[in-house]
Amino acid sequence: MKNELVSSLKQIAFSGMGVVAGLIEKPGPGIHASRQRVEVKKGTGCTGDHHKKDFWKGERIPGREITMFSAEVAHVLGADPLVVGDNIISEGRN
């Protein structure tokens, strides 16, 4: 299965162009809310995100303000982009 996933991921071609396919705020730990618009503040990230979003597995990740994930990668992995929890979901265009 791992080899199939790697093979599928290698087939995703990035054309250099893309769109924002989704915006996600994290108002609380484990809560991911789809939004039409978000406000981004330098040094903080999305203003609607909870204050501990820069923690991961009990460790603080300095500089973690906005995270981004590809819709194509989510599709290959069988993951719902909303569940992934990144702030920006991108989608490439060929």
N, C-alpha and C positions, 0 to 999 in steps of 0.2 A: 504494500500500500504506500509506503514512504516513497519508493521509486516512482510510482504513478503520480504522486503529488508533485514531486520535484520535476518530473517530465512535463506535467501540465503547467506548472509555474514558468518553466523555461519557454513555453510556447506563447506566453503573454508578451506581446510586442508593444513597447511604448513608443508612440509616434512623436512625442515632444509636445503634443497638444492634449488638452483635457479640459474637463469641467468639474465644478464642485457638484457632486451628486447628492450630498447630504451634509447636514450640520447637526452635531450632537453636543448637548450640554450634559454635564454630570452634576446634578444638584445635590447628590448625596452618594456615599460609597455604594457601589453596585447599582446605582440608578442611572440609566442612560435615556435621555429624552430627545427625540427628534425635534428640531426647530426649523422654522422658515428663515429666521435671522438670528444672529448672535452678535453681541458686542464684545470686542476683543480689546483688552487693556495690556499695554506693554508691561512685562514683569509679572503679570498675573495670569493672562490667558482669557478664556471666556468668563465674563463677569458672572454668569449663572452657575459656574462650576463650584463645587464645595471646596473648602479651604485646604483639605488634605489630599487633593488630587495628585500632588507631586510625590506621594508615597507609593511605593510598589513593594509588596512582600515585606513590609515593615521597614523599608529603607527609603530615605528621602532621595529623590532624583533631582538635584539642583538644575534649574533652568528649564524644567519641564513645564511649559506653558500651554502649548498646543500640540496635539498629536494628530497624525494623519494616517489613513489606511486606504488602500486601493479596493474599489468595488470588485475589480476583476480577481484580485487575490482572495477576497472574501468568498466569491463565487466558487473558485477552485477548491477552497478549504471547506465549502459547505456551511459557512458562517453567515449569520445575519449581521450586516454592518452595524446595526443599532446595538447589538449585543457586544460587539468588539469594544465599543466605548471610546473610540478615538473621536476627536472633535470634528475633523474634516474627512469626509469620504470622497475620494476623487474617482473619476471615471475617465479613462483615456478614450480618445476618438481617433479612429484610423482614417 
